[in-house]
C-alpha cells in the first residue's frame, strides 16, 4: 500500500499544478475585464474549487455570492482556452482516481458538472502516471511566465 499511496500523493501534487495554471489563467482573464484584483483572485479560486468539487469556507462563500458568475467563467475557460480542456479532463480523472485509491470521499458529480459546463472531454481513460507527469510539466512551463 505504501507505494500506491505515495504514487497517489505524487499524482495529486501534479493535479495541484493544473489547478495553479487554471487559477492563473482565470485571474488574468478576469483582470482584463475588472480592475479589482482581490475579486479576480477570489473568483479564480472559486472556479478551481468548483471544478474539483473541493470548496473551502472562503470559496464556498464566494460561490454562494457569485455562483452564476463562477460557472460562467468555467464555461468561458472551455471556450477561450480550448488547449486546457484535455489537461483539465486528465486532471479531473487523476484526481478522482487518486482520491478513491486513498479512500477519500469524492463524488461522480465532479464529472457531471464538468460535462455540463463544457470543460470535460467525454470518453477516454485516466492517463498513465508518466503521461500525466510529462503533461503537467509541459503545461506548467507554458504558463509559468
Secondary structure, DSSP 8 states (H G I E B T S, - for coil): -HHHHHHHHHHHHHHHHHHHHHHHHHHHHHHTT-S-HHHHHHHHHHHHHHHTT---HHHHHHHHHHHHHHHHHHHHHHHHTTHHHHHHHHHHHHHHHHHHHTT----THHHHHHHHTT-S--S-----HHHHHHHHHHHHHHH--
